């Protein structure tokens, strides 16, 4: 599949960019645009990892089913979870309620994708 190659390439490039950013800069040096670039790159890497996990699960569980376009939407919504968790961590507010609200938000967003598409 052509999408798999693109996703693997993007994840490797994004992971390399994250490693470079984490080793060479700090949040005060990089500025607001760099922080935005960091979170965007982290989202791309999380999306790629979740797509790979979902593809592996689908191949194991449903041997004949192909990866649908709707599965990419599920992965896109689910990949936002680590970003929200990191945001909560930066505020110092990671507790039971925060994790519960993140899970609730992801569940509602996944339900919206299920109902709309």
Secondary structure, DSSP 8 states (H G I E B T S, - for coil): -HHHHHHHHHHHHHHHHHHHHHHH--HHHHHHHHHHHHHHHHHHHHHHHHHHHHHHHHHHHSTT----HHHHHHHHHHTHHHHHHHHHHHHT--SHHHHHHHHHHHHHHHHHHHHH-
